Amino acid sequence: MPPSFRRSGFVAPLHALRLLERGLLGCGLPDARRAVDEALVLAGDAAWCMRCGVPLAHAPCMPVVMRVGQGPRCAACEARPRFDAFIRLGSYRAPLDGLVRRAKEHAWHAALAQLGWRLGDEVHHRLQLTRDGVVVVPIPTSPWRRLRRGTDHANELALGVAARLQLPHVRALHMGGFARQAGLGRRERLLRAGRMVLRARAAARMKGCGVLLVDDIRTTGATLDEARRLLEGAGAAWVAPSVACVAEIA
């Protein structure tokens, strides 16, 4: 790998594929593939708002032309974090919710690899992207959660997306806090914003790039929106989140 890529946090597509091998070729691959396929069949949605990720069954929509694609926008977008595009695999409901929890809480690398690969498929299907000037960036996980779980689940998902699309993988963001957000309401999550920082070595590389931002679950969208503001502040041309599932909280 070129030294400049290694210093800046970039991982070339071939290296991303090698890192992914422990999930794609490791123990439990057939079970992981079957579990992911079954979960997506039952939890997938026919359509969602491609600006905020909400299922269109929950809100009326109108067509909108976006910088990186075309798709419907829900009427609730004025009150939600909006992105240049939003890609998702399904809603946070059974059995997809249990699969995602098991994969990240028990370091199920094969399932994370499969989810990342399928998320890359969805990005390829929904967005007309070129490989030039597009990078894959995971939402960061706090050091304590990585240590406790034995995996950085968002990063493993991002590696799957990068390998599927043959795009550079960039760990451009760092989480400065240790507090968990699971179980928090919308107001509490919004008040927790401000814990994320952009790595100095990666900041210069963001200028003019399109960014696929990868995470496991979108709830309020506050974390994704915080990452978007940091990346756009560094000069990113556009930011499109891609998540395994979307949950709605009060």
Backbone hydrogen bonds, N-H to C=O, Kabsch-Sander energy under -0.5 kcal/mol:
donor,donor_aa,acceptor,acceptor_aa,energy
5,F,2,P,-0.6
6,R,2,P,-1.9
7,R,3,P,-2.7
8,S,4,S,-1.8
9,G,5,F,-1.0
10,F,5,F,-1.6
11,V,169,H,-2.2
16,A,12,A,-2.5
17,L,13,P,-2.2
18,R,14,L,-1.8
19,L,15,H,-2.4
20,L,16,A,-1.7
21,E,17,L,-0.7
21,E,18,R,-0.9
22,R,19,L,-0.7
23,G,20,L,-1.7
24,L,20,L,-2.4
25,L,21,E,-2.9
29,L,26,G,-1.0
32,A,28,G,-2.4
33,R,29,L,-2.9
34,R,30,P,-2.3
35,A,31,D,-2.5
36,V,32,A,-2.6
37,D,33,R,-2.5
38,E,34,R,-2.4
39,A,35,A,-2.2
40,L,36,V,-2.4
41,V,37,D,-1.8
42,L,38,E,-1.6
43,A,39,A,-2.1
44,G,40,L,-1.5
49,C,54,V,-3.1
50,M,72,P,-2.6
53,G,49,C,-2.1
56,L,47,A,-1.3
58,H,55,P,-1.8
59,A,56,L,-1.0
62,M,73,R,-2.4
64,V,71,G,-1.4
66,M,64,V,-0.6
66,M,69,G,-2.2
68,V,84,D,-0.5
71,G,64,V,-1.5
73,R,62,M,-2.6
75,A,60,P,-2.5
77,C,74,C,-1.6
78,E,75,A,-0.7
79,A,76,A,-1.8
80,R,77,C,-1.4
83,F,51,R,-2.0
84,D,239,V,-1.5
85,A,239,V,-0.6
87,I,241,P,-2.6
89,L,243,V,-1.0
89,L,244,A,-0.5
90,G,244,A,-0.8
91,S,43,A,-2.2
92,Y,246,V,-2.6
93,R,91,S,-2.2
96,L,93,R,-1.2
97,D,93,R,-1.5
99,L,95,P,-2.0
100,V,96,L,-2.5
101,R,97,D,-2.3
102,R,98,G,-2.6
103,A,99,L,-2.5
104,K,100,V,-2.1
105,E,101,R,-2.7
106,H,102,R,-1.9
108,W,103,A,-2.0
109,H,107,A,-1.7
112,L,108,W,-2.0
113,A,109,H,-2.6
114,Q,110,A,-2.1
115,L,111,A,-2.7
116,G,112,L,-2.5
117,W,113,A,-2.3
118,R,114,Q,-2.5
119,L,115,L,-2.2
120,G,116,G,-2.2
121,D,117,W,-1.9
122,E,118,R,-2.0
123,V,119,L,-2.3
124,H,120,G,-2.5
125,H,121,D,-2.1
126,R,122,E,-2.5
127,L,123,V,-2.7
128,Q,68,V,-0.6
129,L,127,L,-1.2
134,V,131,R,-1.0
135,V,210,G,-2.5
136,V,168,P,-2.6
137,V,135,V,-0.5
137,V,212,L,-2.7
139,I,214,V,-2.8
146,R,142,S,-2.2
147,L,143,P,-2.3
148,R,144,W,-2.6
149,R,145,R,-2.4
150,G,146,R,-1.9
151,T,146,R,-0.6
153,H,151,T,-0.7
156,E,152,D,-2.1
157,L,153,H,-2.2
158,A,154,A,-2.4
159,L,155,N,-2.3
160,G,156,E,-1.6
161,V,157,L,-2.1
162,A,158,A,-2.9
163,A,159,L,-2.4
164,R,160,G,-2.3
165,L,161,V,-2.4
166,Q,162,A,-1.2
167,L,162,A,-1.9
169,H,11,V,-2.3
170,V,136,V,-3.2
171,R,9,G,-1.3
172,A,170,V,-1.6
174,H,197,V,-2.8
176,G,174,H,-0.6
176,G,195,R,-2.9
184,L,181,Q,-2.1
189,R,185,G,-2.2
190,L,186,R,-2.3
191,L,187,R,-1.8
192,R,188,E,-1.0
192,R,189,R,-0.5
193,A,190,L,-1.1
197,V,174,H,-2.8
199,R,172,A,-3.1
202,A,199,R,-0.7
203,A,199,R,-1.6
204,A,200,A,-0.8
205,R,202,A,-0.7
206,M,202,A,-0.7
206,M,203,A,-1.2
207,K,204,A,-0.6
208,G,235,G,-3.2
209,C,206,M,-2.2
210,G,133,G,-3.3
211,V,238,W,-2.3
212,L,135,V,-2.8
213,L,211,V,-0.7
213,L,240,A,-1.5
214,V,137,V,-2.5
214,V,212,L,-0.5
215,D,242,S,-1.5
218,R,245,C,-1.9
219,T,217,I,-0.5
225,D,221,G,-2.5
226,E,222,A,-2.3
227,A,223,T,-2.2
228,R,224,L,-2.5
229,R,225,D,-2.3
230,L,226,E,-1.9
231,L,227,A,-2.5
232,E,228,R,-3.0
233,G,229,R,-1.9
234,A,230,L,-1.0
235,G,232,E,-1.3
236,A,231,L,-2.2
237,A,209,C,-2.7
238,W,209,C,-1.0
240,A,211,V,-2.9
242,S,213,L,-3.4
243,V,87,I,-2.4
244,A,215,D,-1.0
245,C,216,D,-1.9
246,V,90,G,-1.4
247,A,218,R,-3.1
